[in-house]
């Protein structure tokens, strides 16, 4: 694909915004993937290159949150393995799927993912009784595998779905759920990125530039203390999704 200056001017600022939003309250994937598509990047290349920028930002936030909580590696390491396997399968399915079908998938999936991302705070509770360790591990590992498939195939909303499951089904605290979500999400991002790289789908110059902006966005967002962050995030996500939806429908 021939890169133009306009491609960078559209993608990089929106990826920065995605990292900023993700650090505050999650949902950055609903901005970063549409950024590539709005810039005219073909779907497979958009999915692949988005993994490079999102993985770099996720790495920063994962390191930051894992410093503040004790990780139970007996639970985390198998979850990482499950996420790696699931993400590889999902990425291979994505590569085998026709681009036109992926565009139709976007039209269906984007509004659903946006609903869960924007409503997640009202869908989880920390009042549920904790599961015993074996059940907690089973739920966590199965979730890591299944959501890993989704992340490899598509991606946006992965963190939200993991938090909903870890809190709602595994009955983790919000801090635990956030930590294991970052670990699993980073693992699935890396597996998907490597698979896309091997397949030659990543636009390296664009991905590397976007990665810098993603890290800057995460760093800036993490350094800000914002109350009612979702009040800022919601309109940003809705505007970007509306623009993408119009573009996809027009292209179809």
Buried (B, 14 or more C-beta within 10 A) or exposed (E): EEBEEEBBEBBBEBBBBBBBBBBBBBBBBBBBBBBBBBBBBBBBBBBBBBBBBBBBBBBBBBEBBBEEEEBBEEBBEBBBBBBBBBBBBBBBEBBEBEEEEBBEBBEEBBEEBBEBBBEBEEEBEEEEEEBEEEEBBEBBBBBBBBBBBBBBBBBBBBBBBBBBBBBBBBBBEBEBBBBBBBBBBBBBBBBBBBBBBEBEBBBEEBBBBBBBBBBBBBBBBBEEEEEEBBEBBBEBBEEBBEEBBEBBEEEE
